């Protein structure tokens, strides 16, 4: 029986030794890590300003809300991190064009995002 206990203890010790992990190389310090370039913004204001409604819809998808107000048109688009407000007014030829952009929060009470950050997130 003693030899059985010794054998099982030996096997347990071998199993534990096999589970022990190797010492890994230390992580590189910040100076050794390559800088990663920021990703390109999904949208920028110049893509939308002055654009016709069909071009804006092709870029952003269908608006979540559209409302006519006099000669102008209010459109709200749901983006990933904000709501984008686009106000269209007729140009010199009478064609509707994006004349004003504004970013708002996705939910009431949340902080209003910057327009460029809203567009960049997509």
Phi and psi in degrees as a GROMACS rama.xvg file:
@    title "Ramachandran Plot"
@    xaxis  label "Phi"
@    yaxis  label "Psi"
@TYPE xy
-61.5333  -39.6052  UNK-2
-66.676  -31.0222  UNK-3
-68.5762  -41.3064  UNK-4
-64.8097  -42.7228  UNK-5
-64.211  -41.5088  UNK-6
-65.4229  -43.2923  UNK-7
-69.0049  -35.139  UNK-8
-65.9094  -40.1522  UNK-9
-63.7486  -42.9126  UNK-10
-64.5269  -39.7305  UNK-11
-63.6115  -41.9797  UNK-12
-64.5601  -40.6813  UNK-13
-64.6811  -40.4297  UNK-14
-64.1527  -42.3316  UNK-15
-64.7096  -39.2582  UNK-16
-65.1717  -36.5808  UNK-17
-68.6517  -30.0801  UNK-18
-79.5706  -17.3725  UNK-19
-63.0733  134.915  UNK-20
-85.5233  154.129  UNK-21
-74.7248  151.478  UNK-22
-74.8748  124.354  UNK-23
-93.0565  157.825  UNK-24
-64.2453  146.264  UNK-25
-64.7108  152.561  UNK-26
-67.0816  147.276  UNK-27
-67.1368  149.823  UNK-28
-79.222  163.95  UNK-29
-54.5978  -36.001  UNK-30
-65.1696  -24.8626  UNK-31
-89.3347  -11.5439  UNK-32
-82.7949  133.825  UNK-33
-69.7196  141.948  UNK-34
-73.5058  136.623  UNK-35
-103.365  128.732  UNK-36
-69.2205  141.063  UNK-37
-64.743  150.228  UNK-38
-72.7558  154.7  UNK-39
-67.9597  144.766  UNK-40
-64.3162  148.672  UNK-41
-68.8833  -47.2334  UNK-42
-132.66  155.49  UNK-43
-132.382  155.573  UNK-44
-57.6603  -37.0705  UNK-45
-64.9552  -19.6267  UNK-46
-71.0558  -22.9879  UNK-47
-110.884  -41.5615  UNK-48
-57.5768  129.142  UNK-49
82.1884  -3.85049  UNK-50
-80.4657  153.653  UNK-51
-77.5407  157.289  UNK-52
-53.6465  -42.3739  UNK-53
-63.9146  -38.3866  UNK-54
-68.0571  -39.0108  UNK-55
-65.1753  -44.6242  UNK-56
-63.4104  -36.4786  UNK-57
-64.939  -33.4264  UNK-58
-79.9077  -47.2659  UNK-59
-102.777  -13.5983  UNK-60
93.413  -178.09  UNK-61
-68.8212  142.338  UNK-62
-69.3258  149.16  UNK-63
-74.5013  -25.1249  UNK-64
-151.324  136.889  UNK-65
-131.422  134.542  UNK-66
-145.823  128.712  UNK-67
-82.694  136.202  UNK-68
-137.63  98.0744  UNK-69
62.3576  -128.096  UNK-70
-82.544  -12.0696  UNK-71
-95.8008  173.272  UNK-72
-139.294  132.294  UNK-73
-100.452  128.806  UNK-74
-130.712  137.397  UNK-75
-121.415  126.113  UNK-76
-114.478  132.754  UNK-77
-87.0375  114.266  UNK-78
-102.873  -179.057  UNK-79
-65.4263  -34.9097  UNK-80
-124.419  4.85357  UNK-81
-165.056  174.599  UNK-82
-106.138  135.534  UNK-83
-106.222  124.026  UNK-84
-98.5262  126.641  UNK-85
-121.179  124.522  UNK-86
-107.081  123.693  UNK-87
-105.126  138.931  UNK-88
-132.57  154.019  UNK-89
-67.2063  140.289  UNK-90
-84.5276  -169.495  UNK-91
-58.9023  -31.0711  UNK-92
-89.0044  -1.91905  UNK-93
91.7849  2.01601  UNK-94
-85.1781  136.603  UNK-95
-66.8069  132.759  UNK-96
-139.92  150.087  UNK-97
-67.6456  120.459  UNK-98
-114.971  -16.9357  UNK-99
-150.321  138.363  UNK-100
-125.537  143.634  UNK-101
-151.589  143.721  UNK-102
-103.523  140.259  UNK-103
-131.613  164.678  UNK-104
-71.4465  156.38  UNK-105
-70.7737  -29.5367  UNK-106
-132.225  151.993  UNK-107
-60.7756  136.438  UNK-108
90.4445  -15.2292  UNK-109
-77.6197  156.912  UNK-110
-67.4452  138.035  UNK-111
-69.795  126.219  UNK-112
-81.3684  158.829  UNK-113
-71.3643  144.465  UNK-114
-57.1241  -48.8489  UNK-115
-61.4382  -40.0243  UNK-116
-67.5925  -38.8876  UNK-117
-60.4353  -50.373  UNK-118
-65.5784  -41.145  UNK-119
-62.6867  -36.1298  UNK-120
-72.0655  -25.9177  UNK-121
